[in-house]
């Protein structure tokens, strides 16, 4: 697949993923708009004060859209603006669907999810047990979730029974407003995320039962974006920060994942609002990373980014406008492995790595280095002498525990380098060349993705004429993933037994062999977590998976062999 990879939900005239670019004059026309409930009589008065908005509005496809379509402007704001009479911004799906009815219809169409359910759900993924406590680690892969219901899932399943669906039937559909189907069953608990059942968060392993960290809301809804400063890790007395109470924030939202994540409502241009991603793509600490080395205007795989300071609330707030649509970065706002550096500790002292130390090391506090290989990531952090914690059973350090590093994997893959992005596989391409706005499992739509591409479809190099050809290729790659993953787990189990025995003082190992075995297991922990949370079972970058897991297996086997020769039980 080649070409621009993300369809424009707001800019109807933007180029489709595999089609030709539209004529320049087409970009100046806005779609006809249903008259807003509160039309602003003089939009230019708004734009005179809101200069960053004016810059976007005047150059984009929404230049003729009235401010009242998305904002409610209280009386007195134009004559004496203040925080008390600040306009309210609409984040509901209905705001964009005033014009973009087909995209709205797609987003709320559950057909692929119901098709998955008819297949009886339990797809054949690898099954890996947590090395700490034996809990299964792969169940989270087996349940595709509605993007238009992310906040509903988040609220109901990570609240320890505090918030619940009104009925089990309600969770089987996309959600326009989560509070229409979610109830607060324990309002007496105030700000505590606590009720009467253990939360599941779709993941039955520890650490996911309750969610008391506001940072996770950055990926579930854009309704909090106006209140977060650009430095999301810094205290923000005028808005939200990582110490803000989660329950009040939840109650202040109504929509989940929505259009404004990826499409600027003022200009209809492709954008990124997740500050750590913007920083990784443009900040001085990211110079030399995979993206910044190759970013340029006109690049399909690495489009350049224009950063615009939107802050008029007493703190800096920025957005990033991409020079072209590329869903790897737009979807990557949530599907990334922002390494949460403020949680790191020094290997030698155990003390937390400070913001000052991060700055000295040239690292942003909550960003990604776009490292698409867990072995490279492990070596990168190992050299810095940092870790994210300790494995309880073995005492081995988690040098890096990356979580869902999808964008890092994709932009370093053969597909990503060619300009193929998330939507090429997870959004079905329609006969007219546009895309459905319905993200779901790629295997359910190969007829309208792989089979309609320039690389694999009929008449292409591969000339696939039967969907089975696409599915067989995917299954072959994922079967290799399952086999190599199990081989890695078997080798890791041998290392774990010896390391646990030494930690419990039930056995001894000479220092040299212990060091080699420890480092092999450290590398394994990084590799395991990196690929386990990828969710594609190796498909997103088969070559990187094969290389990194093969190295991890060989290093474990080598270290195990040397250790077994000198391992002594007490």
N, C-alpha and C positions, 0 to 999 in steps of 0.2 A: 504494500500500500504506500502511496506517495501523496504528497500535497499537504495542504492545510488540514489540520486534524480536528479542530473543534468547531462545531456549527454555532452560529450566532443566535441565541435565543432572543436577544433584544434587538440586535441589528439584523432585521430580516434580509437586508440587502447584502450582508457580508458573504464572502465566498464560502461555498460548501467545501467539505473536506477533500474531495477528489476532483472538484470542478475548477473551472477557470475563475480568475478574479473578476469581480464586477466592474462595470464602468465607473470611473471616478465620480461622475455626476450623480450616480445612483445613491452614493453615500450621503448626499446632502438632503435626501428626501426622508421625512419621517412618515411612519405608517399612520393612517387615519386613526384618530383617538376618540374613544367614547368620552363625551364631555365630562370633565372631572366634577366631583360633588361640590368642591369649593374652588372655583376657577380664580386664579390670581389675575387681577385686572392689568397689572403692570409688571410683568416678569423682569423687565429690565431694571426695575428698582431692586429686585432681589439680587440680580447679577452684579449690580454696582457695588454691593457690599461683599458678596460671596465670590471673590475674584477667582479662586481655584475652580469653583463650579462653573463660572463664566467661561473660563478657558476650555473646559471640556464640552460644555453645552454648545458653544458657538461653533465648534469644529465638527460636531458629531451628527449622527443620523437622527438624534432626538432634539435637534435644535428648535423644532416647532412644537415640541411637547410642553404643555403648560405645567408650571411648578406644582399647581394644585392637584395634578394627577397622582403625585406621590407624597405630597406634604400637605398637612393641615396647618394653616398660618393663623394664629390667634390674633384677635384685634389688638392693635397697639404695637405689634412687633415691628412693623415697618417704620413707625414714627419714633419709638423708644425701645429698641431691642434689648432684651435681658434674658437671663436664664429662666426667669419665671414665665415669660411669654414665648419661649423658644418653639419654633414649629415642630410638629411631630412628623416623623418619617414613617411611611408605610413600608413594612417588610413582608406583608402578606402576599401570598401567591396571586391574589386577585388584582394587585396593583399592576403587575406586568401583563396579566392575562386580559386586561382591558383591550389590548391590541393582539397579543401573542397567544391566541386561543389554541392553536394547534400544539404549541409547545406545552401549554398547561395541560391539555388533554393527554399528551404523551406521558408527562411526568406523573400523572395520577392514574395511568393505565396499569393495572397489576397483572397483565396477561402473562408476562414472562415468569413472574413469581408463582403464579398459579400453575403454569406449565411445569415448573420445577417441582411443585408440590405433587403433581400427578405422577411424577416419576418416583414417588415414595421417598424423596428427600435424601436418604442417606447415601450420598455419592461416595465412591470408593477413594477416600483420601488416606494418606499415611496416618498412622496412629502412634504418637510419640508420648511417652510419659515424662512428666517433670522430674528432673534429676534430684530435686530437693525432697519432694514428698510423694511422688508417684501419681499425682493427678494427671489425667489425660490432657494433652496440650493441643490437639488438632480438632476438637469438636467445634471450635469457633468457625472453622472454614465451611461448615456444612449447612449454614442457614443464611441464604441471601436476604438482605434486609431492604426495605423500601427507603430510598433516599429521602422521599417526602414524608418520612416518619422517623428520621434519625433522633430527633429530640424526644419523641414519644418513647422510643426504645430506651433511650438514655435515662429518661426520667423514671420510667416504670421498672427498669431492670437493674439500676444501680443505686437503688434507694433503700435497700434493706426493708422493703415492704411499706415505706412511708408513702410513696405514690404508687397507684395501681391503675391498670385499665379498668374501666367500668364493667367490661365484660371481656371474656376471652375472644369473642368474635371481633371485638373492636381492633385488636392488634393485627388482624389479618388484612388490613387495608391501609393505603397511604393516608396521611393525616394532613388536613388543611390547617387545623388549629388543635394542637395537642390537648388543650384544656377542655375540649369538647368530649374527649374520650378518656382523660386521665383525672383521677380524683385524689385529693390529699386525705388519706385515711387516718393520719395522726397529726392534725394541726396543732395539738397541744405540745408537740415536741419542738416547737419554735424553729430554730435554725439547724437542728440536728437532722441528719439524713438517717433516720432510724424509725423502723416500724416493727412488724412482727414476723418477718420472714428473712432468710438470708438472700441478699441480692445475687443475681447471677451475671449480669452484664454480658450475656452470651458466652462467657468464658468461665468454666468451672474451676479455674485454678486461683490460688490465693491472691490477695491484693486487689481484687476487683469487686468485692462485695458492696462497698459503699463508695460514693464519689463525693469527696469534700474538697476537691481542687478545682477552682474556677477556670483553670487554663483549658480544660477539656471542652468548655463551652465554645471556645474559639473555632472549633471544627464542627460543631453541631448546629450552630445558628449564626447568622450575620447580624442579628438584632442587638448584639452587644458591641458591635464594631465601633460605634460612635463614642463609646465611653472608655475604650481602652487607649492608652497612650502607645506611641510607636514602640517604645521600649517596654514590652509587656512584662518584664521582670522587675521593673522599678516601682516603688510605691507611687500611687496616684490618688491623692486626696480629693481630686476634683472628679474622679470617675471610678472605673473598675481597675483592679489589679489582681495578682494571684492570691492575695489574702482576703479578697472580697468573699462574703458569705454566699454559698452556692444556692441555698434554698430561696432567698429573696430574688436572686438573679433569675432562677428558673421561673418563678412566678411572674416575672416581668416580661417573659417572652411568650410568643404565641405560635410562631412558625419555626420550622427547622431549616434544614439545608434548602436554600432558595436561590433565585436567579442572581442576586446581587453579589454572590461569592465570585462569580466568573465574568459578569457583564456589568460594565459601568452604566448605571441608569441615566447619567447625564449625557454621555456621548455615545453609548452603545458599543464602546470599544472593549476588547478583551482585557481583563484585569486580574490582579492578585490583591487580596486584602489582608492575607495572613502575614503580619509584620516580620516574623522570623524568616519566612521564605523570601520576602523582599530584601531583607538584610543579607541573606545568603547569596542572592542573585546580583546584588549591586554594592554591598558594603565593602569597605576597604579590607576587612578581615577575610573576605572571601576571594580576594584576588588570587588567581591561579587555580581555583577549583574548576571542576569539569565544565560548569556552565559559563563562568566568567571568561574562561580561556577562549570560548568559541562563540559567544553571544555577538550577534550583529543584526542589523536591520535587513530583512529579506531572507534570513535563515529560517528554514522550515523547522529544523530540529532545535535551534537555539536562538529564538527571536529576542531582540534586544528589549530592554525594559526602561520606560520613562517613569521616574519616581516623582509624585506630586504630593506636596505637603498640604493636607486638607484641614489642618488644625485651626479652629476658631473658638475652641472651648477652654483655652487656658493651658493646653498641653499639645505637644506635637503629635500629629496623627497623619499617616501617609498611606497612599495606595500606589500600586505599580501598574502602569498601562503597558501591555505587551504590544510589540510592533506587528504581531500577527497571532492568530489563534493557535495555541498549542496546549492541549488538555493535560499533558504531562505536568505542567507547572500549575495549571488551574486546579486540576484534581489533586495535585501534589500538595496543595495547601493543607489538606487533611492527611493524605496518604504519603507521609514523609517520616523520616527518622530524626527529627530535631533532637539533638543529643542531650539536651537538658543539662548543660555543663555545670549549672549551679548545684547539681546533685553529686558532683564528682568529689573524690577524696584523693589525697596523696598516698601513694603506695607505701612510702617509708614512714610517714608520721601519722597517717590516718586522719589528718585534719582536712576540713573542707577546702576545696579550691575556691579562692575568693574572686570577686569581680575584678579586682586589681590584677590578680595573677592571670586571669583570662585575657585581659587587655594586653598584658605584657607578652603573652603567648600568641597574640594575634587571633583570638577566638571570640566570637560573639556569644553572649550568654545562652541563647536559645535558638540555635541555628543548625544547619546541616552542612557538611563539607561535600555533599554529593558524591561520596565514596560508594561505588556500586559493587563492592566486593568485600565481604566480611573479613577476609584475611588482611586486606589492605587497611581496613578500618581498625582491626585489632592491632596491627603493627603501628598504626598512626598514634593510637592512644597509649600503647605500651611504651613507645619512645618518650611520651610526655610524662610517664610515671603516674598516671591517674587510673582510678577505678571507680565503678559505680556501686560497689558493695561486695559482700562475701557470700559464697555458696556455703550454706550451713552445714551440709554433710561432709564436705571435703576441706573446707577452709580456703578454697581457691578463690581468687578475686575475679569478679566480673569486670574485665578490662573495658568492655563496651557491650551494653545490652540494647542494641538497636531495636526499635519497635516499628513495625510496618514501613520498611524503607522502600516503598514502591517507586517513588519518583527517582530516587537514586539508582535503583536497578534499571528502570526503563531508559533513562537518558544515556546510560552507559551500554545499552544493548544494541544489537544490530538493527532491530526495529526502530528504536529511539533515535539512533544516529541517522536513520533514513527519513525521519520526520513522522513516523507512525506514532500515534498517541492513544491514550486510554479510550477515547470515543470511537476510534476506528474498529475496536473489537467489542466494546461494551454498549455502543449505540448502533442500532441497526440502520443501514442506509436504505432510504426509500427509493422507489423507482424514479422519482423526480430529482434525485441527487442530494436531497436534504436528509437530515438525520432525525431519528426519533430521540426525544429527550427522555429516555427510559433506560438508565444504567442498570444492568443486571448481568448474570453469568454469561460469559461469551459463548459457551458451548450451545446455548439455546438459540443462537442467532447466526450461525456460520453462513447460512444461505444469503444473509443480507449484510455480511461483513467481509470475511475472507473471500467468499464467492462473488462479491461485487468489487473486488479490488483489482488494481492494475498489475499486481505481482502474482496473485494466485488464481484469479478467476478465469473463466472461459476465454481462450485466445491469448492468455498471458504466457509467461515463461513456464509456469507450472501447469497451466491449463487444467485446473480442477473443474470438473463438470458434475461431480457428485459430492454432496456434503460429507459423505463418509470419508473422503480423502482428507478433508480438513480435520475432522474429528479423530481420525486414526493418527494423524500427525501429532495432534495435541495429546492424545492418550499415550503415544509412544514416549513423548518427552516427559510426561507426568509419571509414567511407569519407571523410567530411569531415575526420576526424583525419589520415588518410593523405595526403590532398591538401594540407592546410595545412602539415603537417609537412614535406613535400617542398618546398613553396614557401619555407618558412623556411630549409631547408637550402641551397637554391639561392642565396638572398640572403646567407646566412652565408658561403658559399663565396667569393663576390665580395669580401666584407669581409676574409675570411681571407687571400686572395692579396695584397691591398694591405698589410695589417698585417704579414704575414710578410716582405714585401719591405722595408718600412721597418725592421723589427727587424734584418734581415740587412744593412742599410745598402746595399741595392740600389735604393732609391727614397726619395723624400722627400715629405712632406705638410706643409703649413702647420699650425701648432699648433692653430688653431681647428677645422679639418676633422679633424685627427688625434684630438682630444679627442672630437668628436661620433661619429666612427667607432668609437673605443675603447669608449665608453659603450654604443653600440648593440650591439656584440659582447659586452660584459659581460652585458648584459640577455639576449642570445640564449643565452649559456652557462647562465644560471640557468633560463631558460624551457625549454631543451632537456632538461636533466637532470631538472627537475621533472616534466615530462609523460612523459618516456621511462621513468621508473621507476614510473609509476602503474599500469601493466600492463593497464588497461581500454581502452586506445586511445581515450581521450577520453570514455568513457561515464559515468564517475563524476560528472563535472560538465561537460557539453558547453558550457554558457554561459561558464564561467570559462576553459575551453580556448580557445574561439573569441575571446573578448575579449583574452586575454593573447598568444596567438600572432599574432592580427591586428595588435596594437600592435607586437609585436616585428618582424614582417615589414615594416610600414610604416616603422618607425624605421630598420631596416637599409637598406631601399631608398632612403630619403631621405638617409641618411648616405653610402651608396655613390654616389648621384648627385652629391652635393656634392664628395666626395673624388675621383671620376674626373675632374672638371673641372680639378683642380689637382695631380693625381698626376704625379710626374715620376720616370722611371727614371734611374739613374746609370750 
